[in-house]
Amino acid sequence: MTKTYDTAMLVGARPNFVKVAPLINYFEANGKKVLLIHTGQHWDKAMSENIFNDIGLREPDINLNVQSNSMNSQLGNIIIDLDKTTKEYSFQSLFVFGDVTSTLAGAIVAKNNNIPSFHVEAGLRSKNLDMPEERNRVMVDSICDKLFTPSQDAVDNLLSENISKTKIVNVGNIMIDTLLANIEKISSSPKNLLHELNIQNKYFVVTIHRPNNLNDKNLPLIFNALKEYSNEYDIVIPAHPRLKNFLDSNYLEVNNIKVIDPLSYISFLQLVNSSELVITDSGGLQEETTFLNKKCLTIREETERPITVTKGTNKIIGVNKNINIEIKSALDTKLSKYEEIDFWDGKTSKRIYENIYGE
């Protein structure tokens, strides 16, 4: 007998977990039966399993356990296995999140099976189609039935692509739902964590994971800039597996920079919240630093989250020999108080629920 659910929610990578947690919790608290599917796209334990307890997300009902080093084969395998799942379980709609391979696979399978699909965090655009995330965003938004955006600029992007405004709903940033649900822990002193990591000075938090930066040209530029500050500041890099693999394979000298294993969600944001500066190529961290009112330098040429620059604490600096100058400028700059962004208030899950069920 086919098992029936009100909806299914598909996740595959650590950023997805942060986005799905408040939504599934809200849906289930309101009596909806949700099938939680994990594709297995992120299978590194430090990047995946530990986060479930950390953010209050229950275990998935299904783990497709699709693992592959090739983006194309991973996409194909997720599509095949997820398609089988639609034959074994009945659900009235499918939620996909963000911009990873699993997101695109879910949107395709839903469309091919006439299952209404809803994209949470729709409409973000970097305008750089060399990035797989950007290609995923554009394709997912073009075929999903409802597009839940985090900000007005995302709405404008979708309208400029001639997507019907009847599909678009600006509900706010769902990552802020998770952040606010954990704000007391995040705001508490990271004294024990700093002791554990042997951080004795003021410090930077650095995250690097994008393929554009993991090469012989960009990574040395980044590390050389960081080394200029490593005597005065502790520099902490919770290393994504891709970064760790690159460092191990290329014997890049890190000197007294602290390259550590990935941290839990709470510990990581505790570390960020007490830092002097964040340097990143991540998307979500630009939003989190904006909300926490922490200085952030983004080592990319563009961002799909321009609101973090216009209303937040983020600056796009690219990767070049002037990184050290940008760091000095950021350290010398006094931040104005965080300017509140519409719907970044911890109620995004509620707005999505009410839009679907009218309750």
N, C-alpha and C positions, 0 to 999 in steps of 0.2 A: 504493500500500500504506500502511495506517495505521501511523503511528509509535507505538510502545508504551513507556510509562513506568511506573515503580512508583508515582509520585505526581506531582502538580503543586503548585506553590506560587505564589500570586497576590499581587503587590505593586502599589502604585500611588502611594505617597507616601513622603516621606523617613523618617518613623517606621517604616514597613513594612520598609524596607531594613535598618535597624538590627536589626530582629527576625528577618528571614529569614536574614541572613548566617550566623550560627552554626549554624542548623538545616540549611540546605542543605549547608554544609560538612561537618557531621557525617554527614548521610545519604550524601553522595557518597563520603566517606572510608570508609564501611562498605559500599560497593558498590551502593548504590541509584541507580537512574536517575531523575533529577528534571527535570521540565519547569518552567523558571522563566518565568513570564508577567508582564510589566509592562504595566499598562493604559494608562500614559501620563498618569494623573491629575495628577501633578506634572510639568509639562513645562518649568518654569523651570530652566535649566542649573545655576544656583547652588544650587537646592534638590534637584536630582536627580542628574544625570550624575556630578558630581565625587565623590559619596559612594561610588561603587562601588569605585574603587581604594583609597579611604581606609580602608574597613573590610574589605577583602579579599573583596568579593562579586563573583563573575564576572558577565559580561554576560548579560542575559536571553536566552532562546531566542526569545521572541516579544515584540514591543512593539506593542500594539494601537493606540497613539498616539491615544487618545480624548481630545480636548480640547474643553472647553466652559465657558462662564461660568455656565451654569445647572446647578444640582445635579440637577434632574430629568432634563434631557436627557443629562447626563453618565452618570447611573445607567442610563438606557435604552440609550444607545449602548454602554456597557460590556457590559450584558447581551446585546445583539444580537451584538456581535463575539466575546464569550467563548463564547457558545452555538455559533457557527460553529467555534470552535477545538475544542470537544468532539467535533465531527464529523470533524475532520482529524487529531486526535491521541487516543490511548487512554491514560488514566491511571486507576489504581485508586482514587485519592482526591484530594481537593483541600484544601490548607491555605490558610486566610485569616488575616489578622493585624490586630489592633487594631480601629479603629472608623471608618475612612474610607469614602467612597462605594464604592470598589473592594471593600472587605470585604463589604459588603451585596450588591453585584452578584454576587460570587463565590458566596456562600452560596445565593442564589436560583437561579443557573444550576446549581449542583451538585444542589440539591434537585429541580429540575425535570427533571434528567437521571439521577436515581437514582444519583448519584455520592456516596459517603460524604464528608462535609465535616468538617474539624477546625478549630476556632477557637482560635488561640493568643492569649492575653491575654483570656480570657473572664471574665465575671462582674463586671467593674468597673461601678460605678453612681454617678452623681452625683445621681440622682433629679430631674434637671432636663431634662424632655422638650423644652424650647425649644432645647436644644443638638442639632444634627444628629448629633453623635457619640453622644449618649445614645440617640437613636432607633435608630441603627445597631446599637449594642451589644445592645439589647433584642431587636430583630428577628433579628439574626444568632444570638444564643444560643438563641432559640426554635426555630430550624430546623436548626442544625448537629448532627451525630451525636456528636461528641466535643468536650468543652469543657475546654481546658487553661488552668487559672487560675494567676495569679501569686502569690496570697496567700490566707490563710484567709478573710478578709472577703469575697473574691470568691466563694468556695465558699458561704458563708452567704447571699449575695445570690441565687445561683441556686437554692438549696434553698428560700428564701422565695418564689420564683416558681413553686414546684411542679415544677421541672425534676428529672427522675429522677437520683438520685445515681449511677446506673450510667454516666451520660454524663460525669460530672465527675471530673477528675483534677487535683489541685494539684501542679504541676510546678515552680513558682517563676517568677522574673522573667527572661524571655529577654533583655531589654535588658542585664541585668547580665552575661550571657555575652559580649556584644560589648564591654562596658566593660572587663571583666577581661582579655579577649584583647588589649586595647590599653592596659592600665593603665600600663605602663612609659613609653610615649610621653605619655600623659595626665599622668602625675606628673612628667614632666621639666619643666625651667624653660622658661617661654614667653618668655624674654628677647628673642629675635629677633622674635617676634610683637608683643610690647609696643612694641618699637622701631618696627616697621613701622606700627603703629596710633597711634604718638605718645602712648602712655599713660605718663605720668611720675609719677603719684600712685597711691595706693591707689584701687581702682575697684569700681564696681558693674557687673554684667552684667544687661541687661534684655531680655526677649523679649515681644513683644506681637503677637498675630496673630488672636485670636478676634473675630468680628464684633461681639460684645457690647461690646467695648472700642474698636472702631474707629468711633467716632461723636463728634459734637460735644459730648456730655455727659461721657463717661468719659475720653477721651484728654487733653483739657486738664487734668483733675484729676490724672491720672498725671504729665504733663509738668511741671505746676506744682510738684508735690511733689518731683520729681527735681531741678528747678532750684534748690531750696533747698539742695541738697548739692553742686551742680556746681562750687563754688569750692574745696571741700575735697577732693572726690573726682572722678576721671574717671568719666564715665558712658557706657558703651558699649552700643549697641543694634544687634546684627546683625539687619538689618531683613528680615522676611518680605516677599515681594512685595506682599501685601495692605496692610501697614503703609506701605510706601514709596509705593504708589499713593495711599493716603489722605493722606499728608503732602503729596505733590505736588499733589493735587487741591484741598486745603483750605488750602494755604499756612500750615500751623501752624508757629509760630516755635519752633525747637528750640534757639536760642542756642548755648551751648558743649557741648551734648550730642552725642556722637559717634554719628551714625547711619551704619552701615557696611553693606556687602554681606554676605549670609550667608557664614559661614565653613565650612570643612570640618569633619567630625565631630571629628577629632582636635584641630584648632586650637581649635574652640569649647570642647571640654571642658577643654583646657589652660587656656583663658582663665577658665572657670568655676572650675577647681580652685585658681587663684591669686587669686581675687576676694575681696573683703570681704563681698559680699552679692549674691544673685541675686534679681531681681524678675521674675515671669513669669506668664503665663496658660496656659502649656503643661502638658500632663499628664506626659509622659515626663521632663521636666526636674525635676519634683518628686521622681521616683525617683532620678535620677542625683545630684542634690544630697544626698539622704538617704544614698546609698551613699558618696559622697565626703566626707560630714560637712561640708557647706557650708550656711551660713544661706540660707534661701529664704523669700521672701514671695510668696504666690500671690494675684494681683489678680483673684479671682473670688469668688463668693458661696458656692461649694461645691467639693468635689473628689471625683472618682471613685477617688482613691487615698488614702483616709483613713489608711492605714498609715504614710504619710509624715509625718503629723501626730502620730499616737499613738506611733510608734517612731522617727520620723525627725527631720529638722531643719526641717520645713516648717510655716508658719503661714498660714492662710487669712485674708486681711484685707479682701476686698471692694474696691470702688472708691468712695471718699468723700473728704471733705475731711480725714480723719485719716490719710491715707497717710504724710504726713511724720512724724507721731508714731510710727507703726508702724515706720518706717525707723529712727528714733532708738532705739526700744526694742530692735530687732533688733541694732543696732550695739553697744548697751550690754550685750547678753546674752552670757554665756559658754556655749558649747555643751558638753554632756556628750559622752562618746565614743559613736560610732555603736553602736547596739544591733543586733546581728545579727538579721536577719529570715530565717525558715525558707526554705531553698531559694534564697536570693539568693546563690548560690555559684559561678556559672559553669557549672553542670552541668544546666541546664534542657533543653538540646537532647538530651543523653544520656537524660534521663528520658523525654522525648517519644518518642524512637526506641525505647527499651525497652518503652514502653507499647504501641506499635503492633506491633512485631515480636517482642517477648518475648525479645530477645537480651541 
